[in-house]
Amino acid sequence: MPTEEHIYLLRRIENIMYEHPGVMDVAAIFIPGPGNQETLTAYVVPASKDVTEKELAEHLITRLSPRSDTTAHRVRLVSSIPKTASGKVHKLKLISEN
């Protein structure tokens, strides 16, 4: 179950990514890793082919507070963000397809 801090950080990441003109859509989620480690991954639908993962990762890192740097971050470019019938991000599908 996500904590309030997790939810805040996910929204913060999404808002930062939407500030970039090359972002059409984004979904930030925590992906479980070995042990209790999680990687915060921002799945981004680019607005053009010129946008790179490196460019977006730099955009993200330069805008995060030092407190957020304790979490591993990753940016992945995707062609679409799968959604449920109610419009929420379909997290399992997003992870399995990418």
C-alpha positions as CSV (number, residue, x, y, z in Angstrom):
1,M,0.0,0.0,0.0
2,P,1.5,3.3,-1.0
3,T,2.3,5.8,1.7
4,E,1.3,9.5,1.5
5,E,5.0,10.3,0.8
6,H,5.0,7.8,-2.1
7,I,1.8,9.4,-3.6
8,Y,3.2,12.9,-3.2
9,L,6.5,12.0,-4.9
10,L,4.7,10.2,-7.8
11,R,2.6,13.3,-8.4
12,R,5.6,15.6,-8.1
13,I,7.5,13.6,-10.7
14,E,4.5,13.6,-13.1
15,N,4.1,17.4,-12.7
16,I,7.8,18.0,-13.3
17,M,7.7,15.9,-16.4
18,Y,4.6,17.7,-17.7
19,E,6.6,21.0,-17.5
20,H,8.9,19.7,-20.3
21,P,7.5,20.7,-23.7
22,G,8.5,17.4,-25.2
23,V,6.1,15.4,-22.9
24,M,2.6,14.4,-24.1
25,D,1.7,12.0,-21.3
26,V,3.4,10.6,-18.3
27,A,2.8,8.0,-15.5
28,A,5.1,7.6,-12.6
29,I,5.1,4.4,-10.6
30,F,7.3,2.5,-8.2
31,I,8.7,-0.7,-9.5
32,P,9.7,-3.3,-6.8
33,G,13.2,-4.5,-6.9
34,P,15.4,-6.9,-4.9
35,G,14.9,-6.7,-1.2
36,N,12.8,-3.7,-0.2
37,Q,14.3,-1.4,-2.9
38,E,12.0,0.3,-5.3
39,T,12.8,2.3,-8.5
40,L,10.6,5.2,-9.3
41,T,10.0,5.0,-13.0
42,A,8.5,7.7,-15.1
43,Y,6.9,6.3,-18.3
44,V,6.7,9.1,-20.8
45,V,4.9,9.5,-24.1
46,P,7.1,12.0,-26.0
47,A,5.5,14.8,-28.0
48,S,8.1,14.3,-30.7
49,K,10.8,11.9,-31.9
50,D,13.5,14.4,-30.8
51,V,13.0,13.8,-27.1
52,T,15.4,11.5,-25.4
53,E,15.3,9.6,-22.1
54,K,18.6,11.3,-21.1
55,E,17.2,14.7,-21.7
56,L,14.1,14.0,-19.6
57,A,16.1,12.4,-16.8
58,E,18.2,15.5,-16.6
59,H,15.1,17.7,-16.6
60,L,13.8,15.6,-13.7
61,I,17.0,15.5,-11.6
62,T,17.6,19.3,-11.9
63,R,14.1,19.9,-10.4
64,L,13.9,17.4,-7.6
65,S,14.6,18.4,-4.0
66,P,17.7,16.7,-2.4
67,R,15.3,14.7,-0.2
68,S,13.9,13.0,-3.3
69,D,17.4,12.0,-4.4
70,T,17.4,9.1,-2.0
71,T,15.0,7.2,-4.4
72,A,16.4,5.7,-7.6
73,H,14.8,7.3,-10.7
74,R,14.4,6.1,-14.2
75,V,12.8,7.5,-17.3
76,R,11.4,5.3,-20.1
77,L,9.9,6.4,-23.4
78,V,6.7,4.6,-24.4
79,S,4.3,4.9,-27.3
80,S,1.2,5.1,-25.0
81,I,0.1,4.8,-21.3
82,P,-2.4,2.0,-20.9
83,K,-5.5,3.1,-18.9
84,T,-8.3,1.2,-17.3
85,A,-12.0,1.8,-18.3
86,S,-12.2,4.5,-15.5
87,G,-9.2,6.3,-16.9
88,K,-6.6,5.3,-14.3
89,V,-3.2,4.1,-15.3
90,H,-3.1,0.3,-15.7
91,K,0.2,-0.2,-13.8
92,L,0.6,-3.9,-14.3
93,K,0.0,-3.6,-18.0
94,L,2.4,-0.7,-18.2
95,I,5.2,-2.6,-16.5
96,S,4.6,-5.9,-18.4
97,E,4.5,-4.2,-21.8
98,N,7.7,-2.2,-21.2
